[in-house]
Amino acid sequence: METPVNQQPALQSSPFQKRKRLGVADIIIHAILIFLTICTLFPFYNVILMSFSDTVAISKQVVYLIPTTFDLSAYSYIFHEPRFLKAFLVTLFVTVVGTLVNLTVTLTGSYVLSKTGFPGRKIIMSGILFTMFFNGGLIPFYLMMKDFHLINNLFVMILPVAVNTFYLIICIAFFRTLPVGLEESAKIDGANDIQVLYKIVLPISMPMVATIALFYAVDRWNEWWFGVLFMTDINLLPLQALLRELLTNYQQVLSSITTSVVVQNTGLHPKMIKMAVLVVSTLPIICLYPFMQKYFAKGVLIGSIKG
């Protein structure tokens, strides 16, 4: 008996096409994760709302759930500081140049130290690990920076922290996991070690490079201690040090005059200044995450080795 032409054999449904029904345990786990996510994001949400609130709204309620006002007085107080633009440019320079220096020294150094046949590798690694646990102290460090003529020099916030020992060890461990065949095949084709590093190793290590770059960028953006310690010229202070100075000066005014008098004269509640400082200091570096997120999701060796 012939099968009719119009009739198609029933396709067997794949188990992956069936929608998985959530059990009680899955619902509980999802609920717990959602609750933890809310607990994590709520402080940021509260900080942003309080930075845009006015003194009346902050005085009435401590925790914000629904925005009731929109006031830019706190941001106006920060942005109208004459040194704000200079401090922002200083921090931008330190972040961009410092991150490039950090990546260059860390990636090249870790690549060399990941080679077991490199002469003196154990001695160098011992010296690097020694710096994680011991240092010469603040006064000798200051005198050394003075001898290097780095006082009132922006590179004092870059060169002394050119390498983070912990990040260097992470890169060394990562480079050791890469297949040796990749480098050997490149050297057979005539590539030297520098070409192997920048044309073979780094392109397939972008997830690790992006992560380390983000860590270094956050460190350089948040740099304020070296600025306070080594900068006697107030025009060379980084943004974080300037924001700290603005907040400290405002708190000193509060300590000498009652809060109600200050609020009445300036129209600014102390919490408004604190929250606005937090937003201004963290928002620019948070904007980097969406652009670097794609590297975190990629596999390390996708497309590098053909099966």
Secondary structure in CASP SS format (residue, H / E / C, confidence):
PFRMAT SS
TARGET T0000
AUTHOR 0000-0000-0000
METHOD secondary structure of the structure
MODEL  1
M C 1.00
E C 1.00
T C 1.00
P C 1.00
V C 1.00
N C 1.00
Q C 1.00
Q C 1.00
P C 1.00
A C 1.00
L C 1.00
Q C 1.00
S C 1.00
S C 1.00
P C 1.00
F C 1.00
Q C 1.00
K C 1.00
R C 1.00
K C 1.00
R C 1.00
L C 1.00
G C 1.00
V H 1.00
A H 1.00
D H 1.00
I H 1.00
I H 1.00
I H 1.00
H H 1.00
A H 1.00
I H 1.00
L H 1.00
I H 1.00
F H 1.00
L H 1.00
T H 1.00
I H 1.00
C H 1.00
T H 1.00
L H 1.00
F H 1.00
P H 1.00
F H 1.00
Y H 1.00
N H 1.00
V H 1.00
I H 1.00
L H 1.00
M H 1.00
S H 1.00
F C 1.00
S C 1.00
D C 1.00
T H 1.00
V H 1.00
A H 1.00
I H 1.00
S H 1.00
K H 1.00
Q C 1.00
V C 1.00
V C 1.00
Y C 1.00
L C 1.00
I C 1.00
P C 1.00
T C 1.00
T C 1.00
F C 1.00
D C 1.00
L C 1.00
S H 1.00
A H 1.00
Y H 1.00
S H 1.00
Y H 1.00
I H 1.00
F H 1.00
H C 1.00
E C 1.00
P C 1.00
R C 1.00
F H 1.00
L H 1.00
K H 1.00
A H 1.00
F H 1.00
L H 1.00
V H 1.00
T H 1.00
L H 1.00
F H 1.00
V H 1.00
T H 1.00
V H 1.00
V H 1.00
G H 1.00
T H 1.00
L H 1.00
V H 1.00
N H 1.00
L H 1.00
T H 1.00
V H 1.00
T H 1.00
L H 1.00
T H 1.00
G H 1.00
S H 1.00
Y H 1.00
V H 1.00
L H 1.00
S C 1.00
K C 1.00
T C 1.00
G C 1.00
F C 1.00
P C 1.00
G C 1.00
R H 1.00
K H 1.00
I H 1.00
I H 1.00
M H 1.00
S H 1.00
G H 1.00
I H 1.00
L H 1.00
F H 1.00
T H 1.00
M H 1.00
F H 1.00
F C 1.00
N C 1.00
G C 1.00
G C 1.00
L H 1.00
I H 1.00
P H 1.00
F H 1.00
Y H 1.00
L H 1.00
M H 1.00
M H 1.00
K H 1.00
D H 1.00
F C 1.00
H C 1.00
L C 1.00
I C 1.00
N C 1.00
N C 1.00
L H 1.00
F H 1.00
V H 1.00
M H 1.00
I C 1.00
L H 1.00
P H 1.00
V H 1.00
A C 1.00
V C 1.00
N C 1.00
T H 1.00
F H 1.00
Y H 1.00
L H 1.00
I H 1.00
I H 1.00
C H 1.00
I H 1.00
A H 1.00
F H 1.00
F H 1.00
R H 1.00
T C 1.00
L C 1.00
P C 1.00
V H 1.00
G H 1.00
L H 1.00
E H 1.00
E H 1.00
S H 1.00
A H 1.00
K H 1.00
I H 1.00
D C 1.00
G C 1.00
A C 1.00
N C 1.00
D H 1.00
I H 1.00
Q H 1.00
V H 1.00
L H 1.00
Y H 1.00
K H 1.00
I H 1.00
V H 1.00
L C 1.00
P H 1.00
I H 1.00
S H 1.00
M H 1.00
P H 1.00
M H 1.00
V H 1.00
A H 1.00
T H 1.00
I H 1.00
A H 1.00
L H 1.00
F H 1.00
Y H 1.00
A H 1.00
V H 1.00
D H 1.00
R H 1.00
W H 1.00
N C 1.00
E C 1.00
W C 1.00
W H 1.00
F H 1.00
G H 1.00
V H 1.00
L H 1.00
F H 1.00
M C 1.00
T C 1.00
D C 1.00
I H 1.00
N H 1.00
L H 1.00
L C 1.00
P C 1.00
L H 1.00
Q H 1.00
A H 1.00
L H 1.00
L H 1.00
R H 1.00
E H 1.00
L H 1.00
L H 1.00
T H 1.00
N H 1.00
Y H 1.00
Q H 1.00
Q H 1.00
V H 1.00
L H 1.00
S H 1.00
S H 1.00
I C 1.00
T C 1.00
T H 1.00
S H 1.00
V H 1.00
V H 1.00
V H 1.00
Q H 1.00
N H 1.00
T H 1.00
G C 1.00
L C 1.00
H C 1.00
P H 1.00
K H 1.00
M H 1.00
I H 1.00
K H 1.00
M H 1.00
A H 1.00
V H 1.00
L H 1.00
V H 1.00
V H 1.00
S H 1.00
T H 1.00
L H 1.00
P H 1.00
I H 1.00
I H 1.00
C C 1.00
L H 1.00
Y H 1.00
P H 1.00
F H 1.00
M H 1.00
Q H 1.00
K H 1.00
Y H 1.00
F H 1.00
A H 1.00
K C 1.00
G C 1.00
V C 1.00
L C 1.00
I C 1.00
G C 1.00
S C 1.00
I C 1.00
K C 1.00
G C 1.00
END
